[in-house]
Amino acid sequence: MIPDLSGRVVLVTGGGSGIGAEVCRRFAAGGAKVAVLDRDAATAAAVAAEVNGLAITADVAEPEAVDAAVATTRDELGGLTDLVANAGLGRAKGLWDYTDKEFALIVGVNLTGTFNCMRAAIPVMLAGGGGSVVNVASLTGVRPTMGEGPYSAAKAGVIALTASGALEAAPTVRVNCVAPGMIRTPLTQMVTDTPEWLAGAEAGTPLGRVGEAHEVADVVVFLASDAASYITGQTIVVDGGSILPSLQSDALLRAIAGGAPG
Ligand SMILES: NC(=O)c1ccc[n+]([C@@H]2O[C@H](COP(=O)([O-])OP(=O)(O)OC[C@H]3O[C@@H](n4cnc5c(N)ncnc54)[C@H](O)[C@@H]3O)[C@@H](O)[C@H]2O)c1
């Protein structure tokens, strides 16, 4: 299941928790050297210890810190072949209730942070002769939802950056993206720990459940691996099919199919 990633050196942002931690575990299991970057020093250190990797404490919204993290990874692990730009955060409230500070934080981490990582890492990969970037966007970047306007806009920006980066880094470096739906991690704990909200999320998902972090990490390592050698510029939605239902029309079609007047 886990592809051969020996000889790879990966920098995983937001690697201390959730999806990022599972990505670190999979890269390590595939034989890669792993740099675990997180703004939370304790969780970065814990995951790095688990995968025998390098812990880096940094905020992806700060360009100098990201440049330094890329240089440290290259110098200490002997190169950089892979970036997984996964660090992110969200808030939920009405669009016109967001403060300037909240908007700047959400865009700064999710979009500017991804840009900072791509700008620092891709030239190193090009100089090294090859590599792969996998960005982590969100289903909301493809299909925006109520309450997450700035987050949806930032994640749509990540999808656009992925395509631009793929065009500019080709043919040496491939750049792809995953767009997760509702995944059980600390980020979504408020939803998954509230039975009626969890039931709502499950009801809106054809596969009938929320996803697990390893189910996103598996797609990330696939996109990074040689099995995806002819894929670049793409965003793969990993959401149990929840993008598919249009509940109103589905209900109507079910009613028609079940009792169409003869
Ligand atoms: N869980 C979901 O349902 C879901 C859905 C869609 C997209 N995503 C995206 O997946 C990614 C991972 O989310 P997760 O669910 O694993 O969340 P998580 O909260 O478990 O992990 C996110 C990690 O990123 C780190 N981080 C946050 N801001 C940072 C910064 N400025 N610099 C460095 N590190 C920072 C956090 O400390 C944390 O360790 C995020 O980009 C998130 O937007 C998650």
The ligand as an ORCA input file, in Angstrom:
! r2SCAN-3c Opt
* xyz 0 1
  N      -9.842     17.937      8.934
  C     -10.602     18.303      7.920
  O     -11.804     17.993      7.882
  C     -10.017     19.107      6.780
  C     -10.841     19.336      5.680
  C     -10.346     20.069      4.620
  C      -9.060     20.553      4.650
  N      -8.286     20.331      5.747
  C      -6.938     20.888      5.717
  O      -6.012     19.879      6.043
  C      -4.867     20.474      6.632
  C      -4.523     19.741      7.900
  O      -5.607     19.900      8.799
  P      -5.911     18.889      9.998
  O      -7.339     18.553      9.908
  O      -4.895     17.811     10.042
  O      -5.763     19.903     11.230
  P      -4.933     19.840     12.582
  O      -5.371     21.040     13.332
  O      -5.026     18.497     13.208
  O      -3.426     20.030     12.092
  C      -2.970     21.240     11.549
  C      -1.545     21.445     12.000
  O      -1.053     22.646     11.373
  C      -0.341     23.388     12.343
  N      -0.368     24.795     11.973
  C      -1.428     25.638     11.977
  N      -1.043     26.860     11.611
  C       0.277     26.796     11.371
  C       1.251     27.753     10.967
  N       0.913     29.035     10.770
  N       2.519     27.342     10.775
  C       2.875     26.058     11.009
  N       2.014     25.116     11.415
  C       0.727     25.486     11.590
  C      -1.067     23.128     13.646
  O      -0.233     23.407     14.781
  C      -1.414     21.646     13.516
  O      -0.375     20.822     14.021
  C      -5.193     21.961      6.810
  O      -4.650     22.706      5.748
  C      -6.702     21.985      6.737
  O      -7.193     23.232      6.302
  C      -8.725     19.614      6.808
*
